[in-house]
Amino acid sequence: MSATGETKAITPPDVAARKGGAPLVCLTAYTTPIAKIVDRHCDVVLVGDSVGMVLHGLPSTLGVTLDMMIMHGQAVRRGLERALMVVDMPFGSYEEGPAQAFRNAARLMAETGCAAVKLEGGEGMAPTIEFLTARGVPVMAHIGLTPQAVNTFGGYRVQGRGEGAERIRRDAAAVSAAGAFSVVLEKVPEELARQITSEIAIPTIGIGASPACDGQILVADDMLGVFTAFKPKFVKRYADLGDAAEAAIAAYADEVRERRFPAAEHVFGDAPKTGERA
């Protein structure tokens, strides 16, 4: 709370200052109702391009558009008061060069009210990160397994094993030096993630990485058991809401077919009862 009693929103500098401190709690969300719940418990809410797979049934994140990210970003923004909101830049919206990245990042920020954007890539994206941050766009970086490059990797494979470890370390150092305020480490070996966390000046946020990272992130629909098309090793299910939803829908269907729903308390009489809406 601020001195005036208002809820103080978390900022990118607040996140950067958490390096080596209390772990950052982060979740991915796409809708207003989930954002409202997440906001009470998390430091960072990411509107991820995983929305294409989780909510739209796409086979990967590659078909996600800027307009889709803006729509879901606006929905999440309506549910937040405290958590830092970061929006993914979708595939094709920033890779062409720094100028393209700035145009699209500026649009994301203006139309969603987000405080930062996230983009994938290490050394190759460092000039773009530097360009954006110099122009007032806070950037969360993302290295290791970068889902937008899944075709290059030949699938959702662990990155940074063997000789690949040095490449990931260079990526981490590059995005930190370029001005990113934090970096997501996805699906990298635990020891490598631990080393990187100790080597760079910005917070690391792990997903399939290490408990030594400065924070952790999961997709809300994954950890709630709503999205069940597949379950990566790094996902812990804290609930099985998908099973609960199916049981509820099955019960509803049975009651409708048996004419047990709606019951008397769910229908309207000729005159409204006391306290009942007309």
Buried (B, 14 or more C-beta within 10 A) or exposed (E): EEEEEEEEBBBBEBBBEBBEEEBBBBBBBBBBEBBBBBBEEBBBBBBBBBBBBBBEEBEBBBBBBBEBBBBBBBBBBEBBEBBBBBBBBBBBBBBEEBEBBBEBBBBBBEBBBBBBBBBBBBBEBBBBBBBBBEEEBBBBBBBBBBBBBBEEBEEBEBBBEEEBBEBBBBBBBBBBBBBBBBBBBBBBBBEBBBBBBEEBEBBBBBBBBBEBBBBBBBBBBBBBBBBBEEEBEBBEBEEEBBEEEEEEEEEEEEEEEEEEEEEEEEEEEEEEEEEEEE
